[in-house]
Amino acid sequence: DAAQMEDDAPVIYGLEFQARALTAQAAETDAVRFLVGTQSLKFDNQIHIIDFDDENNIINKNVLLHQAGEIWHIGASPADKAVLTTCYNKTSDSRVVSCAAVWRMPSDWETGNHESPDESAHNPQTLELLCHLDDSTHGNAACVLWEPMGDGKRVISLADNHALLWDLQESSTQAAVSSTATLEGKGQLKFTSGKWSPHHNCSQLATANDTAIRGWDLRTMRTVIFRTFSCCLNSHRSWVWSVRYNHSHDQLVLTASSDSRLILSNMVSISSEPFGHLVDDEELSEGEELHQEDKGKEPLKDSVVSTYEEHEDSVYAAEWSSADPWLFASLSYDGRLVINRVPRALKYRILL
């Protein structure tokens, strides 16, 4: 039915401030919820809790104050919906330093608890500081990564050329560095971003600096993979700021760029389920094995699924929902948050 296959219109939410920090609320697996952090030099910065009501296609919001400074990165605890990390700039002795901290939302942060939806915006509550992840000897914090699917007790911070593994103790009010790794090489090397892999007992970390991608073994804090990339996703006309693969179907890749576009690609060549579902070798009988080999000869082509043009400024962040694998949000620097869905036709092609 053509009408049924028609895709939902994007839903747009505007913040009053510039913004580049976005995360899904990782511990929330029922409601579609994202956290956005603002960048304002003149006003108190804010965290916007964005609830997406997908039945009615509307956004409800709750605003919290982040008075420590402008937010460059935000991360959500995988175990506690109320706990998050930010990396933020503050001025200290007339120079700008980048800090990292763990925060707790006030107890009534859930949107439904306000008499009127605008109440939190006019009279926002303040985040409670749980602890700093500042080890000033290791430089400026670029991002904080939570252990995926963990108990919310381990985080990694990337600061200049150091990766620091922290243990959070006493309900996250204390943090201790348990191990460190250093980026060695010529020049002023700095980590720009990283991802903690959910596979292999969460023992692997991927980091980026300039055009180099490194894989680290967290048990030894040593580099295990090193690659340099010139270009692989050539659909953008400018810097790519964010690359995110779908947690359930890893061939679906979002890329966000300074060209103000968000692109959804179907990267079947990197998929762990190229035939729509994971196939274990043990599951195959001898006859099927041959059939699989034949199947593998069919050329699988990577393709751009959709280019989203709802932004008018650099798109610094894109994130998949932690509750709905077919839904994602993107954030441009002018404070525009857009919620979109994977086209229905592709969704059913992957599922069926």
C-alpha positions as CSV (number, residue, x, y, z in Angstrom):
1,D,0.0,0.0,0.0
2,A,1.6,3.2,-1.2
3,A,0.1,5.4,1.6
4,Q,1.4,3.0,4.2
5,M,4.9,3.2,2.8
6,E,4.9,7.0,2.9
7,D,7.6,8.2,5.3
8,D,6.9,10.4,8.4
9,A,7.9,14.0,8.1
10,P,11.0,15.1,10.1
11,V,10.3,16.7,13.5
12,I,12.2,19.9,14.2
13,Y,13.0,21.4,17.6
14,G,14.9,24.7,18.0
15,L,17.1,25.6,20.9
16,E,17.7,29.3,21.6
17,F,21.5,28.8,21.8
18,Q,24.1,27.3,19.6
19,A,24.8,23.7,20.3
20,R,27.0,20.8,19.2
21,A,26.6,18.2,22.0
22,L,24.0,15.4,21.6
23,T,23.5,11.9,23.0
24,A,20.7,9.4,23.3
25,Q,19.8,8.6,26.9
26,A,21.5,5.2,26.9
27,A,19.8,3.8,30.0
28,E,16.3,4.5,28.5
29,T,15.1,1.7,26.3
30,D,11.4,2.4,26.2
31,A,11.0,6.1,25.6
32,V,12.8,7.9,22.7
33,R,14.9,10.5,24.6
34,F,17.9,12.6,23.7
35,L,20.0,15.1,25.7
36,V,21.4,18.2,24.1
37,G,24.0,20.6,25.6
38,T,24.3,24.2,24.6
39,Q,27.2,26.6,23.8
40,S,26.7,30.1,25.0
41,L,29.4,32.5,26.1
42,K,26.9,35.1,27.5
43,F,24.2,33.1,29.3
44,D,24.1,30.0,31.6
45,N,24.4,26.9,29.4
46,Q,21.6,24.3,29.4
47,I,20.9,20.7,29.0
48,H,17.7,20.1,27.1
49,I,16.0,16.7,27.7
50,I,14.1,16.0,24.5
51,D,11.3,13.4,24.7
52,F,9.9,12.3,21.4
53,D,6.3,11.2,21.4
54,D,6.3,9.0,18.3
55,E,2.6,8.3,18.3
56,N,1.7,12.0,18.0
57,N,5.0,13.1,16.3
58,I,5.6,15.8,18.9
59,I,8.5,16.8,21.2
60,N,8.3,17.5,24.9
61,K,11.2,19.1,26.6
62,N,12.7,19.7,30.0
63,V,15.5,22.2,30.6
64,L,18.3,22.0,33.2
65,L,21.0,24.5,33.9
66,H,24.7,23.6,33.3
67,Q,26.3,26.7,34.8
68,A,29.9,25.3,34.6
69,G,30.4,26.4,31.0
70,E,29.8,25.8,27.3
71,I,29.3,22.1,26.5
72,W,31.5,20.4,23.9
73,H,30.5,16.8,24.5
74,I,27.8,15.0,26.4
75,G,27.4,11.3,27.4
76,A,24.7,9.4,29.2
77,S,25.2,6.6,31.8
78,P,24.2,3.2,30.5
79,A,22.8,2.2,33.9
80,D,21.2,5.3,35.5
81,K,18.9,7.6,33.4
82,A,19.6,10.6,35.7
83,V,23.4,10.5,35.4
84,L,25.5,12.1,32.6
85,T,28.9,13.4,31.7
86,T,29.9,16.7,30.0
87,C,33.1,18.1,28.7
88,Y,32.9,21.9,29.0
89,N,35.1,25.0,28.7
90,K,35.7,27.3,31.6
91,T,38.0,30.3,32.0
92,S,40.6,29.9,34.7
93,D,43.4,32.5,35.3
94,S,42.4,34.2,32.0
95,R,42.9,31.0,29.9
96,V,40.3,28.6,28.6
97,V,40.5,25.0,30.0
98,S,38.4,22.0,29.0
99,C,37.1,20.1,31.9
100,A,35.0,16.9,32.3
101,A,32.5,16.1,35.1
102,V,29.8,13.6,36.1
103,W,26.4,15.1,36.9
104,R,23.0,14.0,38.3
105,M,19.7,15.4,37.2
106,P,17.3,16.7,39.9
107,S,14.9,14.0,41.1
108,D,11.9,15.2,39.2
109,W,13.6,15.6,35.8
110,E,11.1,13.4,34.0
111,T,9.0,15.7,31.8
112,G,5.6,14.5,33.0
113,N,6.2,16.0,36.5
114,H,5.7,19.6,35.4
115,E,2.4,21.3,35.6
116,S,3.1,23.1,32.3
117,P,5.6,22.2,29.7
118,D,7.1,25.7,29.7
119,E,7.7,25.8,33.5
120,S,11.1,24.1,33.3
121,A,12.2,26.5,30.6
122,H,11.3,29.6,32.6
123,N,12.5,28.2,35.9
124,P,15.1,25.6,35.1
125,Q,16.7,23.5,37.9
126,T,20.4,23.0,38.2
127,L,22.4,19.8,37.6
128,E,24.0,18.4,40.7
129,L,27.8,17.9,40.4
130,L,28.8,14.3,41.4
131,C,32.5,14.5,40.6
132,H,35.2,16.0,38.3
133,L,37.1,13.9,35.9
134,D,39.9,16.4,35.9
135,D,43.4,15.3,36.0
136,S,45.0,18.6,35.1
137,T,48.4,16.8,34.4
138,H,46.7,15.1,31.4
139,G,45.5,18.2,29.6
140,N,42.1,19.2,28.1
141,A,39.2,16.8,28.0
142,A,37.7,16.2,24.6
143,C,35.2,13.5,25.4
144,V,34.0,11.0,28.0
145,L,32.9,7.5,27.0
146,W,30.8,5.3,29.2
147,E,31.4,1.6,29.3
148,P,28.7,0.2,26.9
149,M,26.0,-1.8,28.6
150,G,28.0,-1.5,31.8
151,D,26.9,-0.8,35.4
152,G,27.7,2.9,35.0
153,K,30.9,2.5,37.0
154,R,33.6,2.9,34.3
155,V,34.3,5.7,32.0
156,I,37.2,6.7,29.7
157,S,38.1,10.3,29.2
158,L,40.3,11.5,26.2
159,A,42.4,14.5,27.1
160,D,45.0,15.9,24.7
161,N,47.1,12.8,23.9
162,H,46.0,10.7,26.9
163,A,43.2,8.1,27.4
164,L,42.3,7.7,31.1
165,L,40.2,4.8,32.4
166,W,38.3,5.9,35.5
167,D,36.5,3.9,38.2
168,L,33.5,5.8,39.6
169,Q,32.9,5.0,43.3
170,E,30.6,6.0,46.1
171,S,27.5,6.5,43.8
172,S,29.7,8.3,41.2
173,T,30.8,11.0,43.7
174,Q,34.4,9.9,43.5
175,A,36.5,9.0,40.5
176,A,39.9,7.3,40.4
177,V,42.1,6.7,37.4
178,S,42.7,3.0,37.1
179,S,44.9,3.0,34.0
180,T,46.2,5.3,31.2
181,A,47.4,5.2,27.7
182,T,49.4,7.8,25.8
183,L,49.4,8.7,22.1
184,E,53.1,8.6,21.1
185,G,54.4,10.2,17.9
186,K,55.8,13.3,16.3
187,G,54.2,16.7,16.9
188,Q,51.3,17.7,19.1
189,L,49.1,14.7,18.8
190,K,45.6,15.0,20.2
191,F,42.7,12.7,20.5
192,T,39.6,14.2,18.8
193,S,37.1,11.5,19.5
194,G,36.6,7.9,20.4
195,K,34.2,5.0,20.8
196,W,34.2,2.2,23.4
197,S,33.3,-1.1,21.6
198,P,30.4,-3.0,23.1
199,H,31.9,-6.3,21.8
200,H,34.7,-8.6,23.2
201,N,33.7,-7.9,26.9
202,C,34.1,-4.2,26.3
203,S,37.9,-4.6,26.2
204,Q,38.4,-2.5,23.1
205,L,38.5,1.3,22.4
206,A,38.7,3.0,19.0
207,T,40.2,6.6,18.9
208,A,40.6,9.2,16.2
209,N,43.3,11.9,15.8
210,D,43.6,13.8,12.5
211,T,43.3,11.1,9.9
212,A,44.5,8.2,12.0
213,I,42.2,5.6,13.6
214,R,43.6,3.5,16.4
215,G,42.3,0.4,18.2
216,W,43.3,-0.1,21.9
217,D,43.2,-3.1,24.1
218,L,42.0,-1.8,27.5
219,R,43.5,-4.7,29.4
220,T,47.0,-3.7,28.4
221,M,46.3,-0.1,27.3
222,R,48.3,-0.7,24.1
223,T,47.6,0.0,20.5
224,V,46.4,-3.1,18.7
225,I,45.2,-1.6,15.4
226,F,46.5,1.5,13.5
227,R,45.1,2.8,10.2
228,T,45.2,6.1,8.4
229,F,42.2,7.0,6.2
230,S,42.2,9.5,3.4
231,C,38.5,9.1,2.4
232,C,35.9,6.5,2.4
233,L,32.6,8.3,2.6
234,N,32.8,10.7,-0.3
235,S,29.2,11.8,-0.4
236,H,29.8,15.0,1.7
237,R,31.2,18.3,0.4
238,S,33.0,19.2,3.6
239,W,34.3,18.0,7.0
240,V,32.5,15.0,8.5
241,W,32.0,15.6,12.2
242,S,30.1,12.5,13.3
243,V,29.9,8.9,12.1
244,R,27.4,6.6,13.9
245,Y,26.4,3.0,13.0
246,N,23.1,1.6,14.0
247,H,23.3,-0.6,17.1
248,S,21.0,-3.3,15.7
249,H,21.8,-3.2,12.0
250,D,25.4,-2.0,11.7
251,Q,25.2,-1.5,7.9
252,L,23.1,1.6,8.5
253,V,25.6,4.5,9.0
254,L,24.8,8.2,9.7
255,T,27.3,10.9,8.8
256,A,27.0,14.5,9.8
257,S,29.0,17.2,8.1
258,S,29.8,20.9,7.9
259,D,28.0,20.9,4.5
260,S,24.8,21.1,6.7
261,R,23.7,17.7,5.5
262,L,23.0,14.4,7.2
263,I,23.5,11.3,5.1
264,L,22.2,7.8,5.8
265,S,24.2,5.2,4.0
266,N,23.6,1.4,3.7
267,M,27.2,0.1,4.0
268,V,26.6,-3.5,3.2
269,S,30.3,-4.1,2.7
270,I,30.9,-3.6,6.4
271,S,27.8,-5.3,7.7
272,S,28.0,-8.2,10.2
273,E,24.6,-9.3,8.8
274,P,24.9,-8.8,5.0
275,F,21.9,-11.1,4.3
276,G,19.6,-9.3,6.7
277,H,20.4,-11.5,9.8
278,L,23.5,-12.9,11.5
279,V,24.5,-16.4,10.3
280,D,26.6,-18.6,12.5
281,D,28.8,-21.1,10.8
282,E,27.5,-23.8,13.3
283,E,24.0,-23.2,12.0
284,L,24.8,-24.2,8.5
285,S,24.7,-27.8,7.2
286,E,27.1,-28.8,4.5
287,G,24.6,-28.2,1.7
288,E,23.8,-24.8,3.0
289,E,27.5,-23.9,3.3
290,L,27.8,-24.2,-0.5
291,H,24.7,-22.2,-0.9
292,Q,26.1,-19.4,1.3
293,E,29.3,-19.3,-0.8
294,D,27.2,-18.9,-4.0
295,K,25.2,-16.1,-2.2
296,G,28.5,-14.4,-1.2
297,K,29.3,-14.0,-4.9
298,E,26.4,-11.6,-5.5
299,P,28.0,-8.2,-5.4
300,L,26.7,-6.2,-2.5
301,K,26.8,-2.5,-3.1
302,D,27.2,0.3,-0.6
303,S,24.7,3.1,-1.3
304,V,23.4,6.4,0.0
305,V,19.9,5.8,1.2
306,S,18.8,9.4,2.0
307,T,20.3,12.9,2.3
308,Y,18.6,15.0,4.9
309,E,18.5,18.7,4.2
310,E,16.6,20.1,7.2
311,H,19.7,21.8,8.6
312,E,21.1,25.2,7.5
313,D,24.3,25.1,9.6
314,S,27.1,22.7,10.3
315,V,25.7,19.4,11.6
316,Y,28.1,18.5,14.4
317,A,26.3,15.5,15.9
318,A,24.0,12.6,14.9
319,E,22.8,9.8,17.2
320,W,20.6,6.7,16.9
321,S,17.9,6.4,19.5
322,S,18.5,3.8,22.3
323,A,14.8,2.9,22.3
324,D,13.9,2.7,18.6
325,P,16.5,1.3,16.2
326,W,14.9,3.0,13.2
327,L,14.9,6.5,14.6
328,F,17.8,9.1,14.9
329,A,18.4,12.7,15.8
330,S,20.8,15.3,14.3
331,L,22.0,18.6,15.7
332,S,23.3,21.6,13.9
333,Y,25.3,24.5,15.4
334,D,22.4,27.0,15.2
335,G,20.6,24.9,17.8
336,R,18.3,23.0,15.5
337,L,17.6,19.4,16.5
338,V,15.9,17.2,13.8
339,I,14.4,13.8,14.4
340,N,14.1,11.4,11.4
341,R,13.4,7.8,10.7
342,V,14.9,5.2,8.4
343,P,12.7,5.0,5.3
344,R,10.1,2.3,5.7
345,A,11.0,0.6,2.4
346,L,14.5,0.0,3.6
347,K,13.4,-1.0,7.1
348,Y,11.2,-3.8,5.7
349,R,13.9,-4.9,3.3
350,I,16.3,-5.4,6.2
351,L,13.7,-7.0,8.4
352,L,11.9,-9.3,5.9
